[in-house]
Amino acid sequence: MLFVLPAAVLMAGLAWLYAAGGELPVISAIFEGLAAAVVGIVAAAMLSIGGRALRGRAAAVVAGLAFLAIFVVGVPFPIVVLAAAGTGLALGPERLGVTFGDEGSSRSASPAPGPRRTLVVLGVGLAAWWVPVLAVVALTGVGSIFSEEGLFFSQVAVVSFGGAYAVLAYVAHEVVRRFALSPDDVVAGLALAETTPGPLILVVEFYGFVAAYRNPGTLTPAAAGAIGAAVTVWATFAPCFLWVFLGAPWVERLRANRALRGALAAVTAAVVGVIGSLALTVAANVLFEDVRTARPLFATIPRPVWSSLDLPGAVVAAAAFVAIRRFRVNVAWVALGGGLVGLVLGVVR
């Protein structure tokens, strides 16, 4: 956890700044610039991941279907992942663009771990993960904001696949539904996560802090936010160590499994579609002042009014995209640049 701790402390401070001072004109202007830059950042990430993952027509079809399932139909992210995995098993790796040279060799794999080691790692990992979470539930009650965060983000840690951008589409929907956060809160958290050293998935700490800050119960908002952030970070990252210690000895053997390679290729392709849904949702809520919604099936689809386009924000988003794709500027510098532009525009206005 030590590699996460410095960034987690910084993120907690930034989340407090947002929650306590987000209505101040200067702070609000900075976050508007950061949010606009995030639109370009997410678009660049989608193209980068898509360029590596979509290696054939079948993979592109899987990505398109995943996008429609998430964005239009409203299928939950875990079900999309499972459906993609099943599709990959049925199609096989070759039809999804996985060549023979991409596959590992079982000859060089280390011996499989024994059942005793597996059970010990599983037992220790589950205890380290769940004992603190269940202690929070016991101390604060099943319906408390802290218990809800611990249980929800433990679920996120289980269904996460494809990196932070992929799971964020699912998390963004759920934190709005479960914890009453706004789309602006979702984008602000992603913007701050882009500017901090550490894994992007620390964005969930921001959501945990803000949700608890606004529902403090008998605590002060700052204390509740700090506890919410700590519970969220633990529930998100503790399972990761379990997966690493449990699965690392099997990595080479799993890479040599052709059926599994097909399933993973299909899931990776589906992740591109999921990120596409995130990119469109973020762009609609950031770049347009008037956003209406439609609900043809089970998903709420944003419908921006084109005349309400925020032209300065669109320029910042385009500049962020070009800076990353064309000039390979570090994402953190791009995000910080967006915040600086937002500050300048706020002063000028």
Buried (B, 14 or more C-beta within 10 A) or exposed (E): EEEBEEBBBBBBEBBBBBBBEBEEEEBBBBBBBBBBBBBBBBBBBBBBBBEEBBBBEBBBBBBBBBBBBBBBEBBBBBEBBBBBBEBBBEBBBBBBBBEEEEBBEEEEBEEEBEEEEBEEBEEEBEEBBBEBBEEBBEEBEEEBBBBBBBBBBBBBBEBBBBBBBBBBBBBBBBBBEBBEBEBBBBBBBBBBBBBBEBBBBBBBBBBBBBBBBBBBEEBEBBEBBBBBBBBBBBBBBBBBBBEEBBEEBBEBBBBBBEEBBBBBBBBBBBBBBBBBBBBBBBBBBBBBEEBEEEEEEEBBBBEBEEEEEBEBBBEBBBBBBBBBBEEEBEBEEBBBBBBBBBBBBBEEE
